[in-house]
C-alpha cells in the first residue's frame, strides 16, 4: 500500500511539473499590438471569423453562431470606428450591408434554422469578401 501511494504521488508530481513547465504562453512582447489594433489587423480578425463560423455550422452549433454574431458585429463596429475621411464615407454603405447580414445570421441561428443560417452565412461571406481589396494584410506576430 505504501508503495502504491508513493508511485501515485511521484506520477502526480511529474504530471504537474510537465504541465507547468511544458506550456509556454506568448508574452505581450511577442505580439505586435499596433498591428492588431490597426484597421488591417481588425479586418484580418473579421476575415478569420469566416472559418470559425463555417466550422461551427459543420458541427451544427447554431447557438454558438448566434452568439458569435455579436462578436463579429463588434469587430465591424471597431473597424468602422478606426477608419477616417474618404475611406470611411466610401465604405459606409458596405458596412451597413454587412451589419444587416450579420443581423440576418443572428436571427436565423437564433431560430434554430440550419438551412437558413447556412444561406445567411454565405451572403455575409460575400459581403465580407468585398472588404478584402480595401485592406492589405500586414505582418502580425
C-alpha positions in Angstrom: 0.0 0.0 0.0 2.8 2.4 0.9 4.5 1.7 -2.5 1.2 2.4 -4.4 0.8 5.8 -2.7 4.4 6.7 -3.4 4.0 5.8 -7.1 0.8 7.9 -7.3 2.5 10.9 -5.7 5.5 10.6 -7.9 3.3 10.3 -11.0 1.2 13.2 -9.9 4.2 15.4 -9.3 5.7 14.5 -12.7 2.5 15.4 -14.5 2.3 18.7 -12.5 5.8 19.7 -13.4 5.4 18.8 -17.1 2.1 20.7 -17.2 3.5 23.9 -15.6 6.9 23.8 -17.3 5.8 22.5 -20.7 3.3 25.2 -21.5 4.7 28.5 -22.6 2.4 31.3 -23.4 3.3 34.2 -25.7 4.2 37.3 -23.8 2.9 40.7 -24.8 6.4 41.4 -26.1 5.8 38.7 -28.7 2.6 40.3 -30.0 2.5 43.4 -32.3 -0.3 45.3 -30.6 -0.1 48.1 -33.1 -1.0 45.8 -35.9 -3.8 44.1 -34.1 -5.3 47.5 -33.3 -4.9 48.8 -36.8 -7.7 48.7 -39.4 -5.8 45.9 -41.2 -5.5 43.9 -38.0 -9.2 44.2 -37.2 -10.1 43.4 -40.8 -7.9 40.3 -40.6 -9.8 39.2 -37.4 -13.1 39.7 -39.1 -12.0 37.6 -42.0 -10.8 34.8 -39.6 -14.4 34.6 -38.4 -15.5 33.1 -41.7 -13.7 29.8 -40.8 -14.9 30.0 -37.2 -18.5 30.3 -38.3 -18.1 27.7 -41.0 -16.7 25.2 -38.6 -19.5 25.9 -36.1 -22.0 25.3 -38.8 -20.4 22.0 -39.7 -20.8 21.0 -36.1 -24.4 22.2 -36.1 -23.7 24.7 -33.3 -26.3 27.3 -34.1 -26.2 28.7 -30.5 -22.5 29.4 -31.0 -23.2 31.1 -34.3 -26.0 33.2 -32.8 -23.6 34.4 -30.0 -20.6 34.8 -32.3 -22.7 37.2 -34.5 -22.4 39.7 -31.6 -18.6 39.4 -31.7 -18.4 39.8 -35.4 -20.7 42.9 -35.2 -18.4 44.3 -32.5 -15.4 43.8 -34.8 -17.2 45.5 -37.7 -18.1 48.4 -35.4 -14.5 48.7 -34.3 -13.2 48.6 -37.9 -15.7 51.3 -38.9 -14.6 53.5 -35.9 -10.9 53.1 -36.9 -11.5 54.5 -40.4 -11.3 58.2 -41.3 -12.2 60.5 -44.1 -12.9 59.4 -47.6 -12.4 55.7 -46.9 -14.9 55.7 -44.1 -17.5 57.5 -46.2 -16.9 55.3 -49.2 -17.2 52.1 -47.2 -20.2 53.2 -45.1 -22.8 51.6 -47.3 -20.9 48.3 -47.4 -20.6 48.3 -43.6 -24.3 48.9 -43.3 -24.9 45.9 -45.6 -22.5 43.7 -43.6 -24.3 44.7 -40.4 -27.6 43.9 -41.9 -26.4 40.5 -43.0 -24.9 39.8 -39.5 -28.4 40.5 -38.1 -29.9 38.0 -40.5 -27.3 35.4 -39.5 -28.1 36.1 -35.8 -31.8 35.8 -36.4 -31.6 32.6 -38.5 -29.2 30.9 -36.0 -31.3 32.1 -33.1 -34.4 30.5 -34.6 -32.6 27.2 -34.9 -32.9 27.0 -38.7 -29.7 25.4 -40.0 -30.5 25.8 -43.7 -31.4 29.5 -43.3 -28.3 30.0 -41.2 -26.1 28.5 -43.9 -27.7 30.7 -46.6 -27.3 33.8 -44.5 -23.7 33.0 -43.7 -22.9 32.6 -47.4 -24.5 36.1 -48.0 -22.4 37.5 -45.2 -19.2 36.0 -46.5 -19.9 37.5 -49.9 -20.3 40.9 -48.3 -17.1 40.4 -46.3 -15.2 39.5 -49.5 -15.9 43.0 -50.8 -13.8 44.4 -48.0 -10.7 42.4 -48.9 -9.3 44.7 -51.6 -9.6 47.7 -49.1 -7.1 46.3 -46.5 -3.7 44.9 -47.2 -2.6 42.0 -45.0 0.1 43.1 -42.6 2.8 41.4 -40.6 1.4 40.0 -37.5 3.3 38.3 -34.7 
